[in-house]
């Protein structure tokens, strides 16, 4: 069985190679294994920003904020997604 951290690492590697759709799938697998995996939600948010899936990015950043309210980058990335949607 592949552990959440292994899926997470695959996602990071896919992000580094620009394979954002694959990275999203890897982070999703990590989240399914470990529901409160803040870093997986955060990185999936970044991948969604890259493919312009802004609603998904907002949802992921909101989940990070719910799990770890002190993560400033989640607020920044969620704001960026809203901005790119024209929701100022």
Residue pairs with C-beta under 8 A, 6 or more apart in sequence:
2 29
2 33
3 33
4 29
4 30
4 31
4 33
4 34
4 37
4 40
5 30
7 26
7 27
7 29
7 30
7 33
7 40
8 26
8 27
8 30
8 37
8 39
8 40
8 43
10 26
11 22
11 23
11 24
11 25
11 26
11 27
11 30
11 40
11 43
11 44
11 47
12 23
12 43
14 20
14 22
14 23
14 26
15 23
15 43
15 46
15 47
20 47
20 48
20 50
20 51
21 47
21 51
23 43
23 44
23 47
24 44
24 47
24 48
24 51
27 40
27 41
27 43
27 44
27 47
28 44
30 37
30 40
31 37
31 40
31 41
31 44
34 40
36 67
38 64
38 67
38 68
38 71
41 60
41 61
41 63
41 64
41 67
42 60
42 61
42 64
42 71
42 73
42 74
42 77
44 56
44 60
45 56
45 57
45 60
45 61
45 64
45 74
45 77
45 78
45 81
46 57
46 77
48 54
48 56
48 57
48 60
48 81
49 57
49 77
49 80
49 81
49 84
52 84
54 81
54 82
54 84
54 85
55 81
57 77
57 78
57 81
58 78
58 81
58 82
61 74
61 75
61 77
61 78
61 81
62 74
62 78
64 71
64 74
65 71
65 74
65 75
65 78
68 74
82 88
